Amino acid sequence: MKYMTAEPFRIKVVEPIKKTTKQYRQECLKKAQYNAFRIRAEDVYVDCITDSGTSAMSQDQWSAMFQGDESYAGCKSFYRMEKSVQDVFGMPYVQPTHQGRAADYIMAQIYAKKDMYAIGNMHFDTFRGNAEVMGCIPLDYCIEEGQKANQDYHPFKGNIDISRMQKLIDTDLDKLCVCIMTVTCNNNGGQPVSMKNIREVSELCKANNIPFVVDSARLAENAYFIKIREPGYENVDIKDITREMFSYAETATMSSKKDGLVNMGGLFVTRNEDVYHQANQIAIVHEGFITYGGMSGRDMEALAVGLQEGTDFEYLSYRVNQVKYLGDRLKEKGIPIIEPAGGHGIYVDGKKFFPQIPQHEYPSQRMVVALYEEAGVRAVEIGACAFGKKDPVTGADIFPELETMRICISRRVYTNNHLDVIVEALGDIYKNRASYKGMRLVYEGPIVSLRHFTAGFELIK
Ligand code: F0G
């Protein structure tokens, strides 16, 4: 297979994308108040705002959709999906949801408790939001190497810091209600978690009676990293790795819109029958009956197939190496990215890219705007806007340690030529970096906690 390094698929259906002028894009930016979420998708040339729900489905997924059984209760599609989920997760009980955050909601309802701590490597926003609404306090206990945007190599920057976790257990065990491991760790660069760390965290949880949950949106990419980086796993099949990962947990949630290779869907999976029944109850009220939970029969068919394709080694190798290709090429241009490259995207360090722009003038958002303006490429800010907060007493801004622009790569959607567009444009912006000034936040929008979706900015002249 020496020469067979290209994509393990060929393209049967194409979706045209529009080329636009810089002047046109400047108008779009103005109308959107310089917020990438408010730009219309048709005005985007290469869309890297997320890898969620944006996968290209295969011929097998599309044909499976014709088998969709849309019966309200007990449809064939549910049982086909359930079998595929059980195969990948090795857990018996499967409650579908309409997308990941609905599974987060159910999980928070069951495990998050008022005035108690939910510990994790780095909680994703949707669980964090659900937990906070309930008065539960989410704590990020990722290892130090993963907390900062840096270039230092560590194979598993998503790991939980075991000794810090032990200290918290020693002082506050009665305040710990749940431990959630996010694989891969989205907020710090799509960084993986090692099997050793999952095992050790699980043992610590078991010994102290803390329920252990895995947020598994990118479970297959995490398994791929375990296979290629963790000694002892090089000859283990991806699905044996995923099953081992989940063997240490009581429950898993999944946004199927990532490694499930589908456009919509979520899962709440557990080995605890009581927890399953509680989840059924919440799902019936909020999502739909137990055997569809907000998904249509055809979508469950697509997921049944997508989970199998998403855990295929050849596919994963193409996938993760495409992301690495982008990272390597950006590095050639001297652009500061979080290293090593993560599973689903490249995160560019905003503070290092624009050292003259202070965090309160949104350096990563400035990069997002520049990249769209120059090349019609849409990325997303994960920094001062998305995770900035106000001190409840003084009202002063509190900025996050991580200040990045995330360039997400959709699965099976773009070729390396599209990625070269990003490299050339960002390379030129980097060459001219000294000429850029920051931005002013002029509108926070109705959603203050996740203000990056609605915020408005002005360019500082
Ligand atoms: N958990 C993780 C780790 C996620 O990355 C996401 C979504 C969710 C849960 C929520 O799932 O969107 O299906 O409701 N992440 C997307 C992103 C939105 O762009 O990273 P959802």
Residues whose N, C-alpha, C, O or C-beta is under 5 A from the ligand:
A	BS01	F0G	I49 T50 D51 S52 Q99 G100 R101 F124 T126 T182 T184 N186 D215 A217 S255 K257 G265
